[in-house]
Amino acid sequence: MAVGCKLIGTPWTDDNLIKIEGCSYSSLRQEQLDASTPAALVNVLYMAALADVRLLIFDPDADVLDGLAIYDAEQSI
């Protein structure tokens, strides 16, 4: 089973987030961490949002793409 995340307000730069959400990225990041979102997931979402990705799908059955970082539950960033 795959899980999708819709990213809103991309790219997540301070200038863009302040215009759209009224907060900086550091505030958004802290809010995500305070909600017990794993740090590795927060980092992946941030990288995708900086690349202006609007939809991110996590599929455990997908092939590994060359050059992309691989994170597991035991790894901290």
Phi, psi and omega in degrees: 000136178260154178236134181247149176233127174267122181263126183249144176077027180281152356286151183275064172265158179302314182301314182291316181294323179296320178294320187270312187254345181078019178215161178276171178296322181299325177292317178298315179301314180297321177298318178295316180293321178296335178274013178067027173285129180302140182302322179298320179292318178302317180294318179295317178299319180296315180298318178295317182293325176294329178278004179065033174284136181258335181223125181239126182243127176259117183232108182294345180264358181286154176291150176285132179266132179304134175092348179269141178292147177243128180244143173236172185297337182273346186268135175248151182250000000 
